[in-house]
């Protein structure tokens, strides 16, 4: 597990930790280890821009981001190359699943809008482990959809920097990138690497104190 320093209530899981959203045994053990409720709020991710605001645990259907003001309620998504984006406000937290389609469709700005509708706004964003521009070979059409941010892979192919694209969608927000490339890091599931169905979970909650 990766716990960003100085921030309570944010955990980026690893491949080995598994996807606790769909596995109640994994979820219970992870929750016990973190000292949080085993009853999470989850969604079925579809690479869109729908955001759900939740105040209790449960499954909220097809969406790509969750926002909450409820203290102690774990909100969770899972990824394997896409960017897990955590937004921290004064009294709200959001977590978004943003691959190139999510970036193109504006899921992160949509989550910010939901926080603003609740009278808050993000001061800090944390980008969890995702496929880096170092390894994310894409065609020109993906770069166009994302709005630029063209880069090169280590082997010189055309790639796109999703982290930079998300940063550009968060003006005025301090953006911290955990800086782990899922494709390079053997502890992370990477769909691009081996077509895996495994995912690593990102869990976010507002700590009680
Ligand atoms: Zn890489």
Boltz pocket constraint, residues with backbone or C-beta under 6 A from the ligand:
constraints:
  - pocket:
      binder: B
      contacts: [[A, 131], [A, 132], [A, 133], [A, 134], [A, 135], [A, 136], [A, 181], [A, 182], [A, 183], [A, 184]]
      max_distance: 6.0
